[in-house]
Amino acid sequence: MKVNLTRILFLIIFILSIAMIIFIGLWRYKAIKLDNTCKLLSEVEANIEILKQDNERLLEYNQLKDEEIKNIEKEYMEQLNNIPVDTCGDAKPSKELLNYLKRNA
């Protein structure tokens, strides 16, 4: 009876030690996986922050570009409206048109 009790006790201790090894191995695997996930999350958060800053700069650039385009269009329309009319017809340019072209050439 002692032999059976010793074998049963040894078997129980063996099974518990195997279970503990498996448990510790799985726990360590999950801990390493969690650490890697935390590192990746930190990198992604940093990338998101950089992209937000780049987006803000891009929006500011687009606003400045739109303002410059409006200013250029305004200057163009002013110059277009300041061109003298050819009062002589198609035969020859008027003196006002020739003077305008001389000044801007």
N, CA, C and O of each residue as an XYZ file, in Angstrom:
420
protein
N       0.809     -1.179      0.000
C       0.000      0.000      0.000
C       0.866      1.261      0.000
O       0.489      2.290     -0.561
N       2.030      1.161      0.639
C       2.920      2.307      0.639
C       3.464      2.581     -0.760
O       3.702      3.736     -1.111
N       3.655      1.583     -1.525
C       4.180      1.726     -2.868
C       3.157      2.458     -3.738
O       3.511      3.362     -4.496
N       1.932      2.076     -3.628
C       0.892      2.732     -4.412
C       0.710      4.186     -3.976
O       0.529      5.073     -4.810
N       0.760      4.421     -2.673
C       0.616      5.784     -2.154
C       1.797      6.644     -2.585
O       1.625      7.818     -2.911
N       2.985      6.072     -2.588
C       4.175      6.802     -3.021
C       4.093      7.089     -4.514
O       4.421      8.192     -4.953
N       3.664      6.123     -5.282
C       3.531      6.330     -6.726
C       2.456      7.378     -7.028
O       2.635      8.222     -7.906
N       1.371      7.321     -6.313
C       0.290      8.292     -6.538
C       0.767      9.690     -6.150
O       0.510     10.655     -6.870
N       1.453      9.801     -5.026
C       1.984     11.090     -4.586
C       3.017     11.613     -5.578
O       3.014     12.800     -5.906
N       3.903     10.737     -6.060
C       4.895     11.128     -7.059
C       4.221     11.559     -8.361
O       4.629     12.540     -8.983
N       3.203     10.832     -8.762
C       2.469     11.165     -9.971
C       1.762     12.516     -9.837
O       1.760     13.309    -10.779
N       1.174     12.776     -8.697
C       0.497     14.060     -8.457
C       1.513     15.205     -8.483
O       1.259     16.241     -9.097
N       2.647     15.028     -7.829
C       3.686     16.067     -7.817
C       4.224     16.274     -9.235
O       4.477     17.411     -9.633
N       4.402     15.196    -10.001
C       4.886     15.297    -11.373
C       3.884     16.066    -12.247
O       4.274     16.946    -13.014
N       2.624     15.738    -12.131
C       1.585     16.416    -12.916
C       1.499     17.882    -12.524
O       1.368     18.741    -13.396
N       1.570     18.191    -11.228
C       1.542     19.588    -10.778
C       2.763     20.360    -11.265
O       2.649     21.523    -11.653
N       3.925     19.724    -11.246
C       5.123     20.428    -11.719
C       5.047     20.672    -13.230
O       5.453     21.738    -13.694
N       4.543     19.720    -13.999
C       4.362     19.925    -15.436
C       3.359     21.049    -15.679
O       3.569     21.907    -16.536
N       2.270     21.032    -14.918
C       1.259     22.087    -15.061
C       1.854     23.447    -14.714
O       1.553     24.433    -15.388
N       2.684     23.526    -13.688
C       3.321     24.786    -13.298
C       4.279     25.262    -14.388
O       4.326     26.453    -14.692
N       5.035     24.348    -14.971
C       5.963     24.710    -16.045
C       5.186     25.252    -17.243
O       5.568     26.265    -17.827
N       4.102     24.579    -17.605
C       3.281     25.045    -18.725
C       2.675     26.399    -18.404
O       2.676     27.300    -19.243
N       2.150     26.546    -17.177
C       1.545     27.814    -16.767
C       2.565     28.953    -16.812
O       2.278     30.030    -17.334
N       3.763     28.706    -16.259
C       4.806     29.741    -16.250
C       5.243     30.060    -17.677
O       5.478     31.223    -18.005
N       5.355     29.037    -18.530
C       5.735     29.263    -19.922
C       4.704     30.103    -20.655
O       5.066     31.041    -21.366
N       3.438     29.788    -20.497
C       2.381     30.578    -21.132
C       2.336     31.995    -20.585
O       2.132     32.954    -21.329
N       2.530     32.119    -19.272
C       2.518     33.450    -18.661
C       3.662     34.291    -19.219
O       3.474     35.468    -19.526
N       4.845     33.692    -19.350
C       6.007     34.424    -19.878
C       5.777     34.802    -21.347
O       6.121     35.906    -21.770
N       5.198     33.885    -22.113
C       4.900     34.158    -23.526
C       3.951     35.348    -23.640
O       4.172     36.244    -24.455
N       2.908     35.360    -22.835
C       1.945     36.467    -22.877
C       2.583     37.770    -22.396
O       2.258     38.837    -22.919
N       3.483     37.708    -21.410
C       4.160     38.909    -20.915
C       5.047     39.511    -22.006
O       5.065     40.727    -22.195
N       5.775     38.666    -22.715
C       6.626     39.147    -23.804
C       5.775     39.727    -24.922
O       6.104     40.770    -25.489
N       4.678     39.046    -25.236
C       3.781     39.536    -26.278
C       3.178     40.880    -25.877
O       3.027     41.770    -26.714
N       2.831     41.029    -24.589
C       2.295     42.297    -24.105
C       3.336     43.406    -24.182
O       3.008     44.533    -24.552
N       4.580     43.106    -23.841
C       5.646     44.101    -23.940
C       5.833     44.559    -25.382
O       5.971     45.752    -25.648
N       5.837     43.602    -26.310
C       5.985     43.952    -27.725
C       4.806     44.797    -28.208
O       4.984     45.748    -28.968
N       3.623     44.448    -27.768
C       2.440     45.217    -28.151
C       2.504     46.632    -27.586
O       2.123     47.585    -28.267
N       2.974     46.779    -26.372
C       3.112     48.116    -25.768
C       4.138     48.955    -26.534
O       3.933     50.151    -26.744
N       5.233     48.332    -26.946
C       6.240     49.055    -27.724
C       5.667     49.508    -29.059
O       5.874     50.649    -29.475
N       4.950     48.617    -29.728
C       4.338     48.973    -31.010
C       3.306     50.077    -30.830
O       3.205     50.983    -31.658
N       2.548     50.000    -29.758
C       1.542     51.030    -29.479
C       2.202     52.384    -29.255
O       1.701     53.403    -29.730
N       3.310     52.403    -28.544
C       4.036     53.654    -28.331
C       4.539     54.231    -29.653
O       4.447     55.437    -29.882
N       5.069     53.375    -30.515
C       5.549     53.834    -31.820
C       4.404     54.378    -32.663
O       4.547     55.405    -33.325
N       3.283     53.697    -32.638
C       2.128     54.147    -33.422
C       1.608     55.480    -32.886
O       1.244     56.359    -33.668
N       1.569     55.637    -31.569
C       1.131     56.911    -30.989
C       2.069     58.040    -31.395
O       1.617     59.146    -31.690
N       3.376     57.768    -31.413
C       4.340     58.787    -31.843
C       4.122     59.135    -33.315
O       4.170     60.306    -33.693
N       3.882     58.120    -34.143
C       3.620     58.374    -35.564
C       2.344     59.180    -35.756
O       2.292     60.065    -36.609
N       1.325     58.884    -34.977
C       0.068     59.635    -35.074
C       0.305     61.097    -34.703
O      -0.221     61.995    -35.360
N       1.080     61.336    -33.673
C       1.368     62.708    -33.254
C       2.129     63.459    -34.351
O       1.836     64.621    -34.635
N       3.102     62.787    -34.958
C       3.865     63.407    -36.045
C       2.943     63.714    -37.224
O       3.034     64.785    -37.824
N       2.063     62.779    -37.553
C       1.132     62.999    -38.669
C       0.162     64.134    -38.376
O      -0.208     64.881    -39.283
N      -0.255     64.274    -37.122
C      -1.131     65.399    -36.758
C      -0.405     66.726    -36.965
O      -0.978     67.678    -37.496
N       0.849     66.784    -36.545
C       1.621     68.009    -36.726
C       1.821     68.308    -38.209
O       1.701     69.455    -38.638
N       2.123     67.276    -38.986
C       2.285     67.472    -40.429
C       0.981     67.932    -41.070
O       0.991     68.764    -41.976
N      -0.129     67.396    -40.605
C      -1.427     67.796    -41.142
C      -1.717     69.262    -40.822
O      -2.229     69.992    -41.671
N      -1.395     69.694    -39.608
C      -1.592     71.103    -39.242
C      -0.739     72.014    -40.116
O      -1.207     73.058    -40.571
N       0.510     71.621    -40.352
C       1.388     72.412    -41.220
C       0.856     72.454    -42.649
O       0.915     73.489    -43.313
N       0.340     71.328    -43.112
C      -0.206     71.261    -44.466
C      -1.437     72.155    -44.604
O      -1.598     72.844    -45.611
N      -2.302     72.142    -43.593
C      -3.477     73.010    -43.634
C      -3.075     74.479    -43.650
O      -3.657     75.284    -44.378
N      -2.075     74.822    -42.841
C      -1.594     76.206    -42.811
C      -0.994     76.584    -44.167
O      -1.235     77.682    -44.670
N      -0.222     75.683    -44.751
C       0.371     75.928    -46.067
C      -0.716     76.133    -47.118
O      -0.626     77.040    -47.945
N      -1.741     75.285    -47.081
C      -2.826     75.412    -48.059
C      -3.560     76.740    -47.919
O      -3.954     77.336    -48.922
N      -3.747     77.211    -46.689
C      -4.396     78.506    -46.477
C      -3.539     79.633    -47.059
O      -4.049     80.518    -47.744
N      -2.237     79.593    -46.781
C      -1.337     80.617    -47.316
C      -1.299     80.573    -48.842
O      -1.273     81.613    -49.500
N      -1.295     79.366    -49.395
C      -1.279     79.210    -50.847
C      -2.560     79.783    -51.458
O      -2.510     80.469    -52.479
N      -3.703     79.500    -50.834
C      -4.972     80.030    -51.338
C      -4.997     81.557    -51.286
O      -5.497     82.204    -52.206
N      -4.459     82.131    -50.211
C      -4.398     83.592    -50.103
C      -3.504     84.177    -51.194
O      -3.844     85.191    -51.802
N      -2.358     83.536    -51.441
C      -1.450     84.007    -52.490
C      -2.112     83.910    -53.861
O      -1.971     84.815    -54.684
N      -2.825     82.828    -54.108
C      -3.513     82.679    -55.396
C      -4.555     83.774    -55.564
O      -4.694     84.339    -56.649
N      -5.292     84.079    -54.492
C      -6.285     85.157    -54.566
C      -5.612     86.500    -54.843
O      -6.115     87.297    -55.634
N      -4.475     86.750    -54.192
C      -3.752     88.002    -54.432
C      -3.253     88.083    -55.873
O      -3.342     89.136    -56.504
N      -2.732     86.980    -56.388
C      -2.244     86.969    -57.769
C      -3.402     87.177    -58.742
O      -3.280     87.925    -59.712
N      -4.522     86.512    -58.479
C      -5.691     86.706    -59.340
C      -6.184     88.152    -59.293
O      -6.597     88.708    -60.311
N      -6.138     88.748    -58.117
C      -6.573     90.141    -57.975
C      -5.643     91.065    -58.766
O      -6.107     91.944    -59.493
N      -4.322     90.864    -58.621
C      -3.360     91.675    -59.368
C      -3.539     91.468    -60.875
O      -3.465     92.426    -61.644
N      -3.770     90.242    -61.291
C      -3.968     89.950    -62.701
C      -5.211     90.669    -63.228
O      -5.176     91.274    -64.300
N      -6.297     90.600    -62.477
C      -7.527     91.264    -62.913
C      -7.343     92.788    -62.969
O      -7.876     93.444    -63.864
N      -6.581     93.357    -62.003
C      -6.312     94.795    -62.037
C      -5.512     95.158    -63.283
O      -5.820     96.139    -63.960
N      -4.483     94.364    -63.586
C      -3.692     94.643    -64.784
C      -4.509     94.426    -66.048
O      -4.377     95.177    -67.014
N      -5.350     93.402    -66.042
C      -6.183     93.134    -67.203
C      -7.187     94.259    -67.439
O      -7.476     94.617    -68.581
N      -7.707     94.805    -66.361
C      -8.676     95.897    -66.486
C      -8.000     97.230    -66.817
O      -8.670     98.149    -67.290
N      -6.700     97.357    -66.583
C      -5.980     98.602    -66.849
C      -5.396     98.666    -68.261
O      -4.781     99.671    -68.617
N      -5.571     97.636    -69.061
C      -5.079     97.668    -70.444
C      -5.973     98.609    -71.238
O      -7.191     98.431    -71.269
N      -5.379     99.607    -71.880
C      -6.207    100.546    -72.652
C      -6.847     99.863    -73.856
O      -6.313     98.904    -74.413
N      -7.985    100.380    -74.230
C      -8.722     99.845    -75.365
C      -8.103    100.359    -76.653
O      -7.669    101.508    -76.731
N      -8.065     99.511    -77.647
C      -7.565     99.908    -78.956
C      -8.665    100.703    -79.658
O      -9.599    100.133    -80.223
N      -8.535    102.034    -79.611
C      -9.586    102.891    -80.158
C      -9.488    103.078    -81.663
O     -10.410    103.599    -82.290
N      -8.373    102.655    -82.242
C      -8.190    102.844    -83.679
C      -8.797    101.707    -84.493
O      -8.896    101.828    -85.714
N      -9.196    100.635    -83.878
C      -9.731     99.506    -84.615
C      -8.650     98.498    -84.913
O      -7.640     98.446    -84.211
N      -8.840     97.704    -85.930
C      -7.911     96.623    -86.247
C      -6.729     97.084    -87.085
O      -5.750     96.347    -87.204
N      -6.782     98.248    -87.656
C      -5.737     98.688    -88.580
C      -4.430     98.969    -87.872
O      -3.384     98.512    -88.335
N      -4.441     99.690    -86.786
C      -3.213    100.000    -86.052
C      -3.553    100.207    -84.582
O      -4.682    100.573    -84.254
N      -2.582     99.976    -83.686
C      -2.848    100.156    -82.257
C      -2.927    101.638    -81.891
O      -2.309    102.486    -82.535
N      -3.689    101.926    -80.860
C      -3.820    103.311    -80.418
C      -2.571    103.747    -79.666
O      -1.748    102.923    -79.265
N      -2.446    105.058    -79.483
C      -1.286    105.590    -78.765
C      -1.297    105.140    -77.311
O      -0.243    104.858    -76.740
N      -2.490    105.070    -76.703
C      -2.574    104.628    -75.305
C      -2.076    103.184    -75.161
O      -1.362    102.868    -74.209
N      -2.451    102.310    -76.103
C      -2.025    100.922    -76.056
C      -0.515    100.818    -76.269
O       0.143    100.033    -75.586
N       0.038    101.581    -77.187
C       1.489    101.569    -77.416
C       2.243    102.064    -76.189
O       3.264    101.487    -75.815
N       1.744    103.136    -75.555
C       2.387    103.640    -74.323
C       2.324    102.583    -73.207
O       3.300    102.391    -72.481
N       1.212    101.922    -73.075
C       1.060    100.891    -72.060
C       2.048     99.754    -72.304
O       2.707     99.292    -71.372
N       2.152     99.309    -73.531
C       3.081     98.232    -73.850
C       4.524     98.651    -73.655
O       5.349     97.830    -73.255
N       4.859     99.927    -73.930
C       6.238    100.404    -73.712
C       6.572    100.400    -72.224
O       7.674    100.021    -71.829
N       5.612    100.823    -71.403
C       5.884    100.873    -69.950
C       6.061     99.486    -69.359
O       6.901     99.307    -68.477
N       5.315     98.515    -69.805
C       5.334     97.173    -69.202
C       6.292     96.215    -69.901
O       6.420     95.069    -69.471
N       6.949     96.634    -70.933
C       7.838     95.733    -71.657
C       9.192     95.621    -71.007
O      10.056     94.896    -71.500
